[in-house]
Amino acid sequence: MQKYRDLPMDLADASLVILAEELGSGQILSVDYRDVNTYRWKNTEPFQIKLAEISYQEWLKNQGE
């Protein structure tokens, strides 16, 4: 917890984690790549962030311009 103390979990993030546990799926739709990428469902597995994958890759590509 000390490692992530500067990145508190808000209600939206907590809801995604709980919903993933309830539905048994770590595939989520979010643009919040940085926060959601730090959380794990089933306590070990990272989320598969569908929208952020595209957005984050485009953002990285645009950083070089």
Gaussian input, Z-matrix of N, CA and C with variables (Angstrom, degrees):
# hf/3-21g

backbone

0 1
 N
 C     1     B1
 C     2     B2     1     A1
 N     3     B3     2     A2     1     D1
 C     4     B4     3     A3     2     D2
 C     5     B5     4     A4     3     D3
 N     6     B6     5     A5     4     D4
 C     7     B7     6     A6     5     D5
 C     8     B8     7     A7     6     D6
 N     9     B9     8     A8     7     D7
 C    10    B10     9     A9     8     D8
 C    11    B11    10    A10     9     D9
 N    12    B12    11    A11    10    D10
 C    13    B13    12    A12    11    D11
 C    14    B14    13    A13    12    D12
 N    15    B15    14    A14    13    D13
 C    16    B16    15    A15    14    D14
 C    17    B17    16    A16    15    D15
 N    18    B18    17    A17    16    D16
 C    19    B19    18    A18    17    D17
 C    20    B20    19    A19    18    D18
 N    21    B21    20    A20    19    D19
 C    22    B22    21    A21    20    D20
 C    23    B23    22    A22    21    D21
 N    24    B24    23    A23    22    D22
 C    25    B25    24    A24    23    D23
 C    26    B26    25    A25    24    D24
 N    27    B27    26    A26    25    D25
 C    28    B28    27    A27    26    D26
 C    29    B29    28    A28    27    D27
 N    30    B30    29    A29    28    D28
 C    31    B31    30    A30    29    D29
 C    32    B32    31    A31    30    D30
 N    33    B33    32    A32    31    D31
 C    34    B34    33    A33    32    D32
 C    35    B35    34    A34    33    D33
 N    36    B36    35    A35    34    D34
 C    37    B37    36    A36    35    D35
 C    38    B38    37    A37    36    D36
 N    39    B39    38    A38    37    D37
 C    40    B40    39    A39    38    D38
 C    41    B41    40    A40    39    D39
 N    42    B42    41    A41    40    D40
 C    43    B43    42    A42    41    D41
 C    44    B44    43    A43    42    D42
 N    45    B45    44    A44    43    D43
 C    46    B46    45    A45    44    D44
 C    47    B47    46    A46    45    D45
 N    48    B48    47    A47    46    D46
 C    49    B49    48    A48    47    D47
 C    50    B50    49    A49    48    D48
 N    51    B51    50    A50    49    D49
 C    52    B52    51    A51    50    D50
 C    53    B53    52    A52    51    D51
 N    54    B54    53    A53    52    D52
 C    55    B55    54    A54    53    D53
 C    56    B56    55    A55    54    D54
 N    57    B57    56    A56    55    D55
 C    58    B58    57    A57    56    D56
 C    59    B59    58    A58    57    D57
 N    60    B60    59    A59    58    D58
 C    61    B61    60    A60    59    D59
 C    62    B62    61    A61    60    D60
 N    63    B63    62    A62    61    D61
 C    64    B64    63    A63    62    D62
 C    65    B65    64    A64    63    D63
 N    66    B66    65    A65    64    D64
 C    67    B67    66    A66    65    D65
 C    68    B68    67    A67    66    D66
 N    69    B69    68    A68    67    D67
 C    70    B70    69    A69    68    D68
 C    71    B71    70    A70    69    D69
 N    72    B72    71    A71    70    D70
 C    73    B73    72    A72    71    D71
 C    74    B74    73    A73    72    D72
 N    75    B75    74    A74    73    D73
 C    76    B76    75    A75    74    D74
 C    77    B77    76    A76    75    D75
 N    78    B78    77    A77    76    D76
 C    79    B79    78    A78    77    D77
 C    80    B80    79    A79    78    D78
 N    81    B81    80    A80    79    D79
 C    82    B82    81    A81    80    D80
 C    83    B83    82    A82    81    D81
 N    84    B84    83    A83    82    D82
 C    85    B85    84    A84    83    D83
 C    86    B86    85    A85    84    D84
 N    87    B87    86    A86    85    D85
 C    88    B88    87    A87    86    D86
 C    89    B89    88    A88    87    D87
 N    90    B90    89    A89    88    D88
 C    91    B91    90    A90    89    D89
 C    92    B92    91    A91    90    D90
 N    93    B93    92    A92    91    D91
 C    94    B94    93    A93    92    D92
 C    95    B95    94    A94    93    D93
 N    96    B96    95    A95    94    D94
 C    97    B97    96    A96    95    D95
 C    98    B98    97    A97    96    D96
 N    99    B99    98    A98    97    D97
 C   100   B100    99    A99    98    D98
 C   101   B101   100   A100    99    D99
 N   102   B102   101   A101   100   D100
 C   103   B103   102   A102   101   D101
 C   104   B104   103   A103   102   D102
 N   105   B105   104   A104   103   D103
 C   106   B106   105   A105   104   D104
 C   107   B107   106   A106   105   D105
 N   108   B108   107   A107   106   D106
 C   109   B109   108   A108   107   D107
 C   110   B110   109   A109   108   D108
 N   111   B111   110   A110   109   D109
 C   112   B112   111   A111   110   D110
 C   113   B113   112   A112   111   D111
 N   114   B114   113   A113   112   D112
 C   115   B115   114   A114   113   D113
 C   116   B116   115   A115   114   D114
 N   117   B117   116   A116   115   D115
 C   118   B118   117   A117   116   D116
 C   119   B119   118   A118   117   D117
 N   120   B120   119   A119   118   D118
 C   121   B121   120   A120   119   D119
 C   122   B122   121   A121   120   D120
 N   123   B123   122   A122   121   D121
 C   124   B124   123   A123   122   D122
 C   125   B125   124   A124   123   D123
 N   126   B126   125   A125   124   D124
 C   127   B127   126   A126   125   D125
 C   128   B128   127   A127   126   D126
 N   129   B129   128   A128   127   D127
 C   130   B130   129   A129   128   D128
 C   131   B131   130   A130   129   D129
 N   132   B132   131   A131   130   D130
 C   133   B133   132   A132   131   D131
 C   134   B134   133   A133   132   D132
 N   135   B135   134   A134   133   D133
 C   136   B136   135   A135   134   D134
 C   137   B137   136   A136   135   D135
 N   138   B138   137   A137   136   D136
 C   139   B139   138   A138   137   D137
 C   140   B140   139   A139   138   D138
 N   141   B141   140   A140   139   D139
 C   142   B142   141   A141   140   D140
 C   143   B143   142   A142   141   D141
 N   144   B144   143   A143   142   D142
 C   145   B145   144   A144   143   D143
 C   146   B146   145   A145   144   D144
 N   147   B147   146   A146   145   D145
 C   148   B148   147   A147   146   D146
 C   149   B149   148   A148   147   D147
 N   150   B150   149   A149   148   D148
 C   151   B151   150   A150   149   D149
 C   152   B152   151   A151   150   D150
 N   153   B153   152   A152   151   D151
 C   154   B154   153   A153   152   D152
 C   155   B155   154   A154   153   D153
 N   156   B156   155   A155   154   D154
 C   157   B157   156   A156   155   D155
 C   158   B158   157   A157   156   D156
 N   159   B159   158   A158   157   D157
 C   160   B160   159   A159   158   D158
 C   161   B161   160   A160   159   D159
 N   162   B162   161   A161   160   D160
 C   163   B163   162   A162   161   D161
 C   164   B164   163   A163   162   D162
 N   165   B165   164   A164   163   D163
 C   166   B166   165   A165   164   D164
 C   167   B167   166   A166   165   D165
 N   168   B168   167   A167   166   D166
 C   169   B169   168   A168   167   D167
 C   170   B170   169   A169   168   D168
 N   171   B171   170   A170   169   D169
 C   172   B172   171   A171   170   D170
 C   173   B173   172   A172   171   D171
 N   174   B174   173   A173   172   D172
 C   175   B175   174   A174   173   D173
 C   176   B176   175   A175   174   D174
 N   177   B177   176   A176   175   D175
 C   178   B178   177   A177   176   D176
 C   179   B179   178   A178   177   D177
 N   180   B180   179   A179   178   D178
 C   181   B181   180   A180   179   D179
 C   182   B182   181   A181   180   D180
 N   183   B183   182   A182   181   D181
 C   184   B184   183   A183   182   D182
 C   185   B185   184   A184   183   D183
 N   186   B186   185   A185   184   D184
 C   187   B187   186   A186   185   D185
 C   188   B188   187   A187   186   D186
 N   189   B189   188   A188   187   D187
 C   190   B190   189   A189   188   D188
 C   191   B191   190   A190   189   D189
 N   192   B192   191   A191   190   D190
 C   193   B193   192   A192   191   D191
 C   194   B194   193   A193   192   D192

   B1=1.4488
   B2=1.5259
   B3=1.3146
   B4=1.4581
   B5=1.5254
   B6=1.3203
   B7=1.4611
   B8=1.5275
   B9=1.3226
   B10=1.4641
   B11=1.5235
   B12=1.3198
   B13=1.4684
   B14=1.5255
   B15=1.3427
   B16=1.4647
   B17=1.5284
   B18=1.3215
   B19=1.4610
   B20=1.5353
   B21=1.3456
   B22=1.4629
   B23=1.5300
   B24=1.3261
   B25=1.4636
   B26=1.5274
   B27=1.3274
   B28=1.4561
   B29=1.5304
   B30=1.3123
   B31=1.4642
   B32=1.5265
   B33=1.3250
   B34=1.4716
   B35=1.5247
   B36=1.3366
   B37=1.4647
   B38=1.5266
   B39=1.3160
   B40=1.4660
   B41=1.5263
   B42=1.3282
   B43=1.4674
   B44=1.5229
   B45=1.3416
   B46=1.4646
   B47=1.5237
   B48=1.3224
   B49=1.4663
   B50=1.5276
   B51=1.3134
   B52=1.4683
   B53=1.5237
   B54=1.3219
   B55=1.4629
   B56=1.5255
   B57=1.3177
   B58=1.4701
   B59=1.5234
   B60=1.3197
   B61=1.4637
   B62=1.5291
   B63=1.3292
   B64=1.4657
   B65=1.5291
   B66=1.3335
   B67=1.4640
   B68=1.5250
   B69=1.3228
   B70=1.4614
   B71=1.5183
   B72=1.3280
   B73=1.4649
   B74=1.5213
   B75=1.3209
   B76=1.4528
   B77=1.5114
   B78=1.3348
   B79=1.4624
   B80=1.5206
   B81=1.3353
   B82=1.4564
   B83=1.5221
   B84=1.3095
   B85=1.4583
   B86=1.5220
   B87=1.3152
   B88=1.4597
   B89=1.5182
   B90=1.3210
   B91=1.4601
   B92=1.5262
   B93=1.3094
   B94=1.4619
   B95=1.5250
   B96=1.3187
   B97=1.4646
   B98=1.5233
   B99=1.3133
   B100=1.4641
   B101=1.5269
   B102=1.3182
   B103=1.4656
   B104=1.5191
   B105=1.3091
   B106=1.4629
   B107=1.5251
   B108=1.3108
   B109=1.4564
   B110=1.5319
   B111=1.3235
   B112=1.4665
   B113=1.5184
   B114=1.3230
   B115=1.4640
   B116=1.5174
   B117=1.3183
   B118=1.4607
   B119=1.5259
   B120=1.3211
   B121=1.4629
   B122=1.5126
   B123=1.2890
   B124=1.4653
   B125=1.5284
   B126=1.3126
   B127=1.4635
   B128=1.5186
   B129=1.3232
   B130=1.4637
   B131=1.5213
   B132=1.3097
   B133=1.4639
   B134=1.5277
   B135=1.3383
   B136=1.4639
   B137=1.5285
   B138=1.3078
   B139=1.4585
   B140=1.5219
   B141=1.3143
   B142=1.4620
   B143=1.5243
   B144=1.3179
   B145=1.4571
   B146=1.5211
   B147=1.3023
   B148=1.4642
   B149=1.5264
   B150=1.2999
   B151=1.4577
   B152=1.5216
   B153=1.3149
   B154=1.4595
   B155=1.5195
   B156=1.3275
   B157=1.4641
   B158=1.5224
   B159=1.3033
   B160=1.4572
   B161=1.5287
   B162=1.3154
   B163=1.4573
   B164=1.5162
   B165=1.3264
   B166=1.4573
   B167=1.5216
   B168=1.3100
   B169=1.4628
   B170=1.5278
   B171=1.3128
   B172=1.4599
   B173=1.5210
   B174=1.3191
   B175=1.4605
   B176=1.5265
   B177=1.3333
   B178=1.4627
   B179=1.5264
   B180=1.3206
   B181=1.4597
   B182=1.5297
   B183=1.3189
   B184=1.4613
   B185=1.5241
   B186=1.3188
   B187=1.4606
   B188=1.5244
   B189=1.3202
   B190=1.4548
   B191=1.5209
   B192=1.3228
   B193=1.4777
   B194=1.5066
   A1=111.22
   A2=117.83
   A3=120.20
   A4=111.47
   A5=116.13
   A6=120.72
   A7=111.72
   A8=117.43
   A9=121.91
   A10=112.73
   A11=117.90
   A12=119.89
   A13=112.94
   A14=117.65
   A15=120.35
   A16=112.15
   A17=117.11
   A18=122.36
   A19=109.05
   A20=116.71
   A21=118.90
   A22=112.11
   A23=115.35
   A24=121.01
   A25=108.76
   A26=116.25
   A27=119.34
   A28=109.87
   A29=116.34
   A30=121.53
   A31=111.82
   A32=117.78
   A33=120.74
   A34=110.90
   A35=117.27
   A36=120.84
   A37=111.21
   A38=116.23
   A39=120.34
   A40=110.58
   A41=116.51
   A42=120.44
   A43=111.43
   A44=117.11
   A45=120.37
   A46=111.66
   A47=116.47
   A48=120.54
   A49=110.35
   A50=117.06
   A51=121.02
   A52=110.72
   A53=117.51
   A54=121.19
   A55=111.22
   A56=117.35
   A57=120.88
   A58=110.42
   A59=116.67
   A60=120.67
   A61=110.76
   A62=116.06
   A63=120.49
   A64=112.26
   A65=116.88
   A66=121.20
   A67=113.08
   A68=116.80
   A69=120.31
   A70=113.07
   A71=116.26
   A72=120.48
   A73=109.77
   A74=115.87
   A75=120.66
   A76=113.04
   A77=117.43
   A78=120.96
   A79=108.59
   A80=115.72
   A81=119.66
   A82=109.97
   A83=115.14
   A84=122.78
   A85=107.04
   A86=117.03
   A87=121.00
   A88=110.01
   A89=116.13
   A90=120.73
   A91=110.48
   A92=116.35
   A93=122.89
   A94=110.12
   A95=116.33
   A96=121.60
   A97=112.15
   A98=117.75
   A99=120.83
   A100=112.16
   A101=117.31
   A102=120.15
   A103=111.85
   A104=116.66
   A105=120.87
   A106=111.29
   A107=117.53
   A108=120.86
   A109=112.71
   A110=118.27
   A111=120.49
   A112=112.16
   A113=117.94
   A114=121.53
   A115=111.54
   A116=115.77
   A117=122.32
   A118=108.92
   A119=115.15
   A120=119.04
   A121=106.72
   A122=116.64
   A123=122.67
   A124=109.80
   A125=116.25
   A126=125.12
   A127=114.96
   A128=119.53
   A129=119.53
   A130=114.32
   A131=118.49
   A132=120.81
   A133=112.25
   A134=117.87
   A135=119.79
   A136=111.05
   A137=115.24
   A138=120.02
   A139=110.49
   A140=115.90
   A141=122.12
   A142=105.69
   A143=115.81
   A144=122.02
   A145=108.71
   A146=116.53
   A147=121.77
   A148=113.85
   A149=119.21
   A150=120.95
   A151=111.09
   A152=117.48
   A153=121.01
   A154=111.76
   A155=118.38
   A156=120.26
   A157=110.09
   A158=116.20
   A159=121.26
   A160=109.93
   A161=117.42
   A162=121.66
   A163=111.44
   A164=117.19
   A165=121.25
   A166=110.61
   A167=117.73
   A168=120.72
   A169=110.66
   A170=117.49
   A171=120.80
   A172=110.69
   A173=116.76
   A174=121.18
   A175=110.16
   A176=116.68
   A177=120.28
   A178=111.12
   A179=115.87
   A180=120.65
   A181=110.47
   A182=117.25
   A183=121.73
   A184=113.06
   A185=118.52
   A186=121.12
   A187=111.70
   A188=117.19
   A189=121.42
   A190=114.00
   A191=117.45
   A192=121.18
   A193=111.92
   D1=-32.90
   D2=179.02
   D3=-60.39
   D4=-35.52
   D5=-178.20
   D6=-61.73
   D7=-32.73
   D8=-175.19
   D9=-112.11
   D10=21.09
   D11=-176.01
   D12=-64.03
   D13=-24.48
   D14=178.66
   D15=-85.73
   D16=3.18
   D17=-179.11
   D18=-129.02
   D19=71.79
   D20=-177.16
   D21=-66.77
   D22=148.22
   D23=178.98
   D24=-80.89
   D25=124.10
   D26=177.09
   D27=-93.02
   D28=178.68
   D29=-176.13
   D30=-61.73
   D31=-40.57
   D32=-179.64
   D33=-63.74
   D34=-44.35
   D35=179.24
   D36=-64.71
   D37=-43.16
   D38=178.90
   D39=-62.39
   D40=-38.44
   D41=178.60
   D42=-63.59
   D43=-39.97
   D44=178.35
   D45=-63.71
   D46=-42.16
   D47=179.98
   D48=-64.23
   D49=-46.29
   D50=-179.64
   D51=-65.12
   D52=-42.91
   D53=179.52
   D54=-63.46
   D55=-40.09
   D56=177.47
   D57=-61.11
   D58=-42.60
   D59=178.34
   D60=-62.85
   D61=-44.55
   D62=-178.08
   D63=-66.08
   D64=-40.27
   D65=-177.07
   D66=-87.43
   D67=-14.08
   D68=-179.79
   D69=71.70
   D70=31.19
   D71=-179.22
   D72=-141.89
   D73=136.15
   D74=177.83
   D75=-101.01
   D76=11.32
   D77=177.79
   D78=-86.64
   D79=117.14
   D80=-178.73
   D81=-130.99
   D82=162.16
   D83=177.67
   D84=-111.10
   D85=112.26
   D86=-177.69
   D87=-154.53
   D88=148.10
   D89=173.17
   D90=-99.99
   D91=-3.11
   D92=-177.33
   D93=-90.76
   D94=69.39
   D95=-173.81
   D96=-63.36
   D97=-45.52
   D98=-173.51
   D99=-60.81
   D100=-50.69
   D101=-178.24
   D102=-69.14
   D103=-52.73
   D104=-174.31
   D105=-64.31
   D106=-31.34
   D107=-179.56
   D108=-66.43
   D109=-19.68
   D110=179.02
   D111=-82.24
   D112=-21.39
   D113=-177.05
   D114=-86.68
   D115=158.10
   D116=179.97
   D117=-130.02
   D118=143.92
   D119=172.42
   D120=-105.12
   D121=154.85
   D122=-169.97
   D123=56.89
   D124=23.89
   D125=178.23
   D126=63.84
   D127=-3.94
   D128=-177.77
   D129=-136.52
   D130=-27.07
   D131=-171.09
   D132=-95.87
   D133=133.15
   D134=177.14
   D135=-71.98
   D136=154.24
   D137=176.04
   D138=-71.71
   D139=151.76
   D140=170.79
   D141=-98.37
   D142=99.44
   D143=-173.40
   D144=-90.29
   D145=103.11
   D146=-170.83
   D147=-68.71
   D148=-56.13
   D149=-176.86
   D150=-70.19
   D151=-38.18
   D152=-177.82
   D153=-66.40
   D154=-29.75
   D155=178.79
   D156=-57.57
   D157=-45.40
   D158=-179.64
   D159=-71.52
   D160=-47.13
   D161=-177.48
   D162=-63.11
   D163=-43.41
   D164=-177.81
   D165=-66.82
   D166=-40.63
   D167=178.35
   D168=-64.79
   D169=-40.47
   D170=177.76
   D171=-66.21
   D172=-39.49
   D173=178.64
   D174=-62.16
   D175=-45.13
   D176=178.66
   D177=-60.71
   D178=-41.94
   D179=-179.61
   D180=-63.13
   D181=-38.45
   D182=-178.17
   D183=-75.99
   D184=-16.53
   D185=179.60
   D186=-67.63
   D187=-26.33
   D188=-179.72
   D189=-79.02
   D190=-10.00
   D191=-176.11
   D192=-83.15

